[in-house]
């Protein structure tokens, strides 16, 4: 019987500190590995940096597109540049134009009605 009483007396002195140490270990673990812990913070920091880089890239693309749209306004449209692009894109040429084919590319075979068209 004395042994059981002695164990109870000693357990009273050990249980309190063990609960305290357990609580500290629990909170320390979650401070590092929890949903809002140090590791999660580092992961979010990397994700934010990647998102900011993507936003900067998209911003540059947007500025380039806005510049192109600005050039399409009638006040800023260059008629010579418009005619040159239209001739290239639509495959048009004037009757007196000389067409020089690039020797590095394979010539396109014109169809029955796919010959160079005249702009008149």
Backbone as JSON Lines, residues from 0, in Angstrom:
{"i":0,"aa":"X","n":[0.8,-1.19,0.0],"ca":[0.0,0.0,0.0],"c":[0.85,1.27,0.0]}
{"i":1,"aa":"X","n":[1.94,1.19,0.7],"ca":[2.81,2.36,0.75],"c":[3.33,2.72,-0.64]}
{"i":2,"aa":"X","n":[3.51,1.71,-1.45],"ca":[4.01,1.94,-2.79],"c":[2.99,2.75,-3.62]}
{"i":3,"aa":"X","n":[1.74,2.43,-3.53],"ca":[0.69,3.13,-4.28],"c":[0.59,4.58,-3.8]}
{"i":4,"aa":"X","n":[0.66,4.81,-2.54],"ca":[0.58,6.16,-1.98],"c":[1.8,6.98,-2.44]}
{"i":5,"aa":"X","n":[2.96,6.36,-2.43],"ca":[4.18,7.05,-2.87],"c":[4.09,7.42,-4.35]}
{"i":6,"aa":"X","n":[3.56,6.5,-5.19],"ca":[3.4,6.79,-6.62],"c":[2.42,7.94,-6.84]}
{"i":7,"aa":"X","n":[1.36,7.99,-6.07],"ca":[0.39,9.09,-6.19],"c":[1.04,10.42,-5.82]}
{"i":8,"aa":"X","n":[1.82,10.44,-4.78],"ca":[2.49,11.68,-4.35],"c":[3.47,12.16,-5.42]}
{"i":9,"aa":"X","n":[4.24,11.24,-5.97],"ca":[5.2,11.63,-7.0],"c":[4.5,12.02,-8.31]}
{"i":10,"aa":"X","n":[3.38,11.35,-8.63],"ca":[2.64,11.66,-9.86],"c":[2.1,13.08,-9.83]}
{"i":11,"aa":"X","n":[1.71,13.56,-8.65],"ca":[1.22,14.93,-8.52],"c":[2.29,15.94,-8.91]}
{"i":12,"aa":"X","n":[3.52,15.64,-8.63],"ca":[4.62,16.56,-8.94],"c":[5.07,16.45,-10.39]}
{"i":13,"aa":"X","n":[4.74,15.36,-11.06],"ca":[5.19,15.14,-12.44],"c":[4.12,15.5,-13.46]}
{"i":14,"aa":"X","n":[2.87,15.31,-13.15],"ca":[1.79,15.52,-14.11],"c":[1.71,16.97,-14.57]}
{"i":15,"aa":"X","n":[1.82,17.92,-13.71],"ca":[1.73,19.34,-14.06],"c":[2.8,19.74,-15.08]}
{"i":16,"aa":"X","n":[4.08,19.49,-14.77],"ca":[5.12,19.83,-15.75],"c":[4.98,19.08,-17.06]}
{"i":17,"aa":"X","n":[4.56,17.81,-17.02],"ca":[4.38,17.04,-18.26],"c":[3.28,17.67,-19.13]}
{"i":18,"aa":"X","n":[2.19,18.1,-18.53],"ca":[1.13,18.78,-19.3],"c":[1.65,20.09,-19.89]}
{"i":19,"aa":"X","n":[2.45,20.83,-19.13],"ca":[3.02,22.08,-19.64],"c":[3.97,21.84,-20.8]}
{"i":20,"aa":"X","n":[4.85,20.85,-20.66],"ca":[5.78,20.53,-21.75],"c":[5.01,20.06,-22.98]}
{"i":21,"aa":"X","n":[3.98,19.26,-22.79],"ca":[3.17,18.78,-23.91],"c":[2.5,19.95,-24.63]}
{"i":22,"aa":"X","n":[1.98,20.92,-23.88],"ca":[1.34,22.08,-24.5],"c":[2.36,22.9,-25.3]}
{"i":23,"aa":"X","n":[3.55,23.08,-24.73],"ca":[4.58,23.85,-25.43],"c":[5.0,23.13,-26.72]}
{"i":24,"aa":"X","n":[5.18,21.83,-26.68],"ca":[5.56,21.06,-27.86],"c":[4.45,21.15,-28.91]}
{"i":25,"aa":"X","n":[3.2,21.02,-28.5],"ca":[2.06,21.1,-29.42],"c":[2.05,22.45,-30.14]}
{"i":26,"aa":"X","n":[2.14,23.54,-29.4],"ca":[2.08,24.87,-30.01],"c":[3.34,25.16,-30.84]}
{"i":27,"aa":"X","n":[4.49,24.67,-30.43],"ca":[5.71,24.87,-31.22],"c":[5.61,24.14,-32.55]}
{"i":28,"aa":"X","n":[5.09,22.92,-32.53],"ca":[4.93,22.17,-33.77],"c":[4.01,22.91,-34.74]}
{"i":29,"aa":"X","n":[2.87,23.38,-34.24],"ca":[1.92,24.07,-35.12],"c":[2.41,25.46,-35.52]}
{"i":30,"aa":"X","n":[3.29,26.05,-34.74],"ca":[3.87,27.34,-35.15],"c":[4.8,27.16,-36.34]}
{"i":31,"aa":"X","n":[5.38,25.98,-36.5],"ca":[6.28,25.73,-37.61],"c":[5.55,25.06,-38.77]}
{"i":32,"aa":"X","n":[4.78,24.01,-38.51],"ca":[4.18,23.2,-39.57],"c":[2.67,23.36,-39.71]}
{"i":33,"aa":"X","n":[2.04,24.22,-38.97],"ca":[0.59,24.35,-39.03],"c":[0.11,25.08,-40.28]}
{"i":34,"aa":"X","n":[-1.21,25.24,-40.39],"ca":[-1.8,25.91,-41.54],"c":[-1.32,27.36,-41.67]}
{"i":35,"aa":"X","n":[-1.04,28.0,-40.57],"ca":[-0.56,29.38,-40.57],"c":[0.83,29.49,-39.96]}
{"i":36,"aa":"X","n":[1.58,28.42,-40.05],"ca":[2.91,28.37,-39.46],"c":[3.98,28.93,-40.37]}
{"i":37,"aa":"X","n":[5.22,28.74,-39.94],"ca":[6.37,29.27,-40.66],"c":[6.51,28.67,-42.05]}
{"i":38,"aa":"X","n":[6.33,27.38,-42.19],"ca":[6.45,26.73,-43.5],"c":[5.36,27.22,-44.46]}
{"i":39,"aa":"X","n":[4.14,27.37,-43.96],"ca":[3.05,27.89,-44.8],"c":[3.34,29.33,-45.22]}
{"i":40,"aa":"X","n":[3.9,30.11,-44.32],"ca":[4.23,31.5,-44.63],"c":[5.28,31.56,-45.74]}
{"i":41,"aa":"X","n":[6.3,30.7,-45.66],"ca":[7.32,30.67,-46.71],"c":[6.73,30.26,-48.06]}
{"i":42,"aa":"X","n":[5.81,29.29,-48.04],"ca":[5.17,28.86,-49.28],"c":[4.33,29.98,-49.87]}
{"i":43,"aa":"X","n":[3.58,30.69,-49.03],"ca":[2.76,31.8,-49.52],"c":[3.64,32.93,-50.05]}
{"i":44,"aa":"X","n":[4.79,33.14,-49.41],"ca":[5.71,34.18,-49.86],"c":[6.2,33.86,-51.28]}
{"i":45,"aa":"X","n":[6.52,32.59,-51.55],"ca":[6.94,32.19,-52.9],"c":[5.8,32.35,-53.9]}
{"i":46,"aa":"X","n":[4.6,31.97,-53.49],"ca":[3.44,32.1,-54.39],"c":[3.15,33.55,-54.72]}
{"i":47,"aa":"X","n":[3.29,34.43,-53.74],"ca":[3.06,35.87,-53.98],"c":[4.1,36.41,-54.94]}
{"i":48,"aa":"X","n":[5.36,36.0,-54.78],"ca":[6.41,36.46,-55.69],"c":[6.14,35.99,-57.11]}
{"i":49,"aa":"X","n":[5.69,34.73,-57.27],"ca":[5.37,34.22,-58.61],"c":[4.18,34.98,-59.2]}
{"i":50,"aa":"X","n":[3.18,35.28,-58.38],"ca":[2.01,36.01,-58.87],"c":[2.39,37.44,-59.27]}
{"i":51,"aa":"X","n":[3.28,38.07,-58.52],"ca":[3.72,39.43,-58.88],"c":[4.51,39.42,-60.19]}
{"i":52,"aa":"X","n":[5.33,38.4,-60.39],"ca":[6.08,38.3,-61.64],"c":[5.12,38.09,-62.82]}
{"i":53,"aa":"X","n":[4.11,37.24,-62.62],"ca":[3.12,37.01,-63.68],"c":[2.33,38.3,-63.95]}
{"i":54,"aa":"X","n":[2.01,39.04,-62.91],"ca":[1.28,40.3,-63.1],"c":[2.12,41.31,-63.87]}
{"i":55,"aa":"X","n":[3.42,41.33,-63.6],"ca":[4.3,42.25,-64.33],"c":[4.38,41.87,-65.81]}
{"i":56,"aa":"X","n":[4.48,40.57,-66.09],"ca":[4.52,40.09,-67.47],"c":[3.22,40.45,-68.2]}
{"i":57,"aa":"X","n":[2.11,40.22,-67.54],"ca":[0.81,40.53,-68.14],"c":[0.67,42.04,-68.34]}
{"i":58,"aa":"X","n":[1.2,42.82,-67.41],"ca":[1.15,44.28,-67.55],"c":[1.93,44.75,-68.77]}
{"i":59,"aa":"X","n":[3.11,44.15,-69.0],"ca":[3.9,44.51,-70.19],"c":[3.17,44.12,-71.47]}
{"i":60,"aa":"X","n":[2.54,42.94,-71.48],"ca":[1.76,42.52,-72.65],"c":[0.61,43.47,-72.89]}
{"i":61,"aa":"X","n":[-0.04,43.89,-71.81],"ca":[-1.16,44.81,-71.95],"c":[-0.7,46.15,-72.52]}
{"i":62,"aa":"X","n":[0.44,46.65,-72.05],"ca":[0.95,47.91,-72.59],"c":[1.26,47.79,-74.08]}
{"i":63,"aa":"X","n":[1.81,46.65,-74.49],"ca":[2.11,46.44,-75.91],"c":[0.83,46.42,-76.73]}
{"i":64,"aa":"X","n":[-0.2,45.74,-76.24],"ca":[-1.48,45.67,-76.96],"c":[-2.14,47.04,-76.99]}
{"i":65,"aa":"X","n":[-2.09,47.76,-75.87],"ca":[-2.69,49.1,-75.84],"c":[-1.98,50.04,-76.83]}
{"i":66,"aa":"X","n":[-0.67,49.89,-76.96],"ca":[0.07,50.69,-77.93],"c":[-0.37,50.38,-79.35]}
{"i":67,"aa":"X","n":[-0.59,49.09,-79.64],"ca":[-1.08,48.71,-80.96],"c":[-2.48,49.24,-81.22]}
{"i":68,"aa":"X","n":[-3.33,49.21,-80.21],"ca":[-4.69,49.73,-80.36],"c":[-4.66,51.24,-80.56]}
{"i":69,"aa":"X","n":[-3.76,51.91,-79.84],"ca":[-3.63,53.36,-79.99],"c":[-3.25,53.73,-81.42]}
{"i":70,"aa":"X","n":[-2.44,52.88,-82.07],"ca":[-2.04,53.16,-83.44],"c":[-3.18,52.93,-84.44]}
{"i":71,"aa":"X","n":[-4.23,52.26,-84.03],"ca":[-5.35,51.99,-84.92],"c":[-6.36,53.13,-84.98]}
{"i":72,"aa":"X","n":[-6.24,54.11,-84.12],"ca":[-7.17,55.24,-84.14],"c":[-6.97,56.02,-85.44]}
{"i":73,"aa":"X","n":[-8.03,56.54,-86.01],"ca":[-7.92,57.27,-87.29],"c":[-6.96,58.46,-87.24]}
{"i":74,"aa":"X","n":[-6.84,59.11,-86.08],"ca":[-5.95,60.27,-85.99],"c":[-4.49,59.87,-86.11]}
{"i":75,"aa":"X","n":[-4.16,58.67,-85.66],"ca":[-2.75,58.28,-85.65],"c":[-2.41,57.21,-86.69]}
{"i":76,"aa":"X","n":[-3.34,56.88,-87.56],"ca":[-3.12,55.84,-88.55],"c":[-2.3,56.37,-89.72]}
{"i":77,"aa":"X","n":[-1.23,55.69,-90.04],"ca":[-0.36,56.08,-91.14],"c":[-0.86,55.38,-92.42]}
{"i":78,"aa":"X","n":[-1.33,56.13,-93.41],"ca":[-1.89,55.5,-94.62],"c":[-0.88,54.64,-95.37]}
{"i":79,"aa":"X","n":[0.38,55.06,-95.42],"ca":[1.39,54.26,-96.14],"c":[1.63,52.92,-95.45]}
{"i":80,"aa":"X","n":[1.7,52.97,-94.12],"ca":[1.9,51.73,-93.36],"c":[0.68,50.82,-93.52]}
{"i":81,"aa":"X","n":[-0.51,51.4,-93.52],"ca":[-1.72,50.61,-93.7],"c":[-1.74,49.94,-95.08]}
{"i":82,"aa":"X","n":[-1.38,50.7,-96.11],"ca":[-1.36,50.13,-97.46],"c":[-0.33,49.01,-97.57]}
{"i":83,"aa":"X","n":[0.85,49.22,-96.97],"ca":[1.9,48.19,-97.03],"c":[1.45,46.91,-96.34]}
{"i":84,"aa":"X","n":[0.86,47.04,-95.15],"ca":[0.4,45.84,-94.43],"c":[-0.73,45.15,-95.18]}
{"i":85,"aa":"X","n":[-1.64,45.93,-95.76],"ca":[-2.75,45.33,-96.5],"c":[-2.24,44.57,-97.72]}
{"i":86,"aa":"X","n":[-1.25,45.13,-98.42],"ca":[-0.7,44.45,-99.59],"c":[-0.02,43.15,-99.18]}
{"i":87,"aa":"X","n":[0.69,43.17,-98.08],"ca":[1.37,41.95,-97.63],"c":[0.35,40.9,-97.18]}
{"i":88,"aa":"X","n":[-0.6,41.32,-96.37],"ca":[-1.56,40.37,-95.79],"c":[-2.53,39.82,-96.84]}
{"i":89,"aa":"X","n":[-2.95,40.66,-97.78],"ca":[-3.94,40.24,-98.76],"c":[-3.32,39.74,-100.06]}
{"i":90,"aa":"X","n":[-2.0,39.79,-100.16],"ca":[-1.28,39.29,-101.33],"c":[-1.64,40.1,-102.59]}
{"i":91,"aa":"X","n":[-1.74,41.4,-102.41],"ca":[-2.03,42.28,-103.55],"c":[-0.73,42.9,-104.07]}
{"i":92,"aa":"X","n":[-0.75,43.29,-105.38],"ca":[0.37,44.01,-105.98],"c":[-0.18,44.87,-107.11]}
{"i":93,"aa":"X","n":[0.49,45.97,-107.38],"ca":[0.13,46.78,-108.53],"c":[0.58,46.08,-109.8]}
{"i":94,"aa":"X","n":[0.01,46.49,-110.92],"ca":[0.34,45.83,-112.19],"c":[1.81,45.96,-112.54]}
{"i":95,"aa":"X","n":[2.42,47.06,-112.27],"ca":[3.8,47.28,-112.64],"c":[4.81,46.81,-111.59]}
{"i":96,"aa":"X","n":[4.36,46.26,-110.47],"ca":[5.27,45.82,-109.42],"c":[6.08,44.61,-109.85]}
{"i":97,"aa":"X","n":[7.32,44.58,-109.41],"ca":[8.18,43.42,-109.65],"c":[8.22,42.63,-108.34]}
{"i":98,"aa":"X","n":[7.87,41.37,-108.42],"ca":[7.84,40.52,-107.24],"c":[9.11,39.69,-107.22]}
{"i":99,"aa":"X","n":[9.85,39.78,-106.12],"ca":[11.08,39.01,-105.97],"c":[10.83,37.96,-104.9]}
{"i":100,"aa":"X","n":[11.01,36.72,-105.3],"ca":[10.81,35.63,-104.35],"c":[12.09,35.37,-103.59]}
{"i":101,"aa":"X","n":[11.97,35.04,-102.35],"ca":[13.1,34.74,-101.5],"c":[13.64,33.36,-101.88]}
{"i":102,"aa":"X","n":[14.92,33.24,-102.27],"ca":[15.43,31.94,-102.72],"c":[15.48,30.9,-101.6]}
{"i":103,"aa":"X","n":[15.43,31.31,-100.35],"ca":[15.48,30.36,-99.24],"c":[14.15,29.7,-98.95]}
{"i":104,"aa":"X","n":[13.09,30.2,-99.52],"ca":[11.77,29.62,-99.27],"c":[11.26,28.93,-100.51]}
{"i":105,"aa":"X","n":[10.39,28.02,-100.31],"ca":[9.8,27.28,-101.42],"c":[8.68,28.12,-102.03]}
{"i":106,"aa":"X","n":[8.65,28.34,-103.33],"ca":[7.6,29.18,-103.92],"c":[6.24,28.5,-103.8]}
{"i":107,"aa":"X","n":[5.24,29.33,-103.6],"ca":[3.87,28.81,-103.53],"c":[3.37,28.6,-104.95]}
{"i":108,"aa":"X","n":[2.68,27.51,-105.14],"ca":[2.1,27.23,-106.46],"c":[0.75,27.92,-106.53]}
{"i":109,"aa":"X","n":[0.62,28.9,-107.44],"ca":[-0.67,29.59,-107.53],"c":[-1.72,28.69,-108.15]}
{"i":110,"aa":"X","n":[-2.91,28.81,-107.64],"ca":[-4.03,28.06,-108.19],"c":[-4.53,28.75,-109.43]}
{"i":111,"aa":"X","n":[-5.63,28.29,-110.01],"ca":[-6.13,28.9,-111.25],"c":[-6.48,30.37,-111.08]}
{"i":112,"aa":"X","n":[-7.02,30.78,-109.93],"ca":[-7.38,32.18,-109.73],"c":[-6.6,32.79,-108.57]}
{"i":113,"aa":"X","n":[-5.48,32.19,-108.19],"ca":[-4.72,32.64,-107.04],"c":[-3.47,33.4,-107.45]}
{"i":114,"aa":"X","n":[-3.43,33.93,-108.64],"ca":[-2.27,34.69,-109.06],"c":[-2.3,36.05,-108.39]}
{"i":115,"aa":"X","n":[-1.2,36.78,-108.51],"ca":[-1.14,38.1,-107.88],"c":[-2.28,38.95,-108.42]}
{"i":116,"aa":"X","n":[-3.01,39.57,-107.5],"ca":[-4.14,40.38,-107.89],"c":[-3.73,41.85,-108.0]}
{"i":117,"aa":"X","n":[-4.39,42.56,-108.78],"ca":[-4.09,43.96,-108.97],"c":[-5.01,44.79,-108.08]}
{"i":118,"aa":"X","n":[-4.49,45.95,-107.63],"ca":[-5.29,46.83,-106.77],"c":[-6.0,47.84,-107.63]}
{"i":119,"aa":"X","n":[-6.79,47.66,-108.44],"ca":[-7.47,48.71,-109.2],"c":[-8.91,48.63,-109.03]}
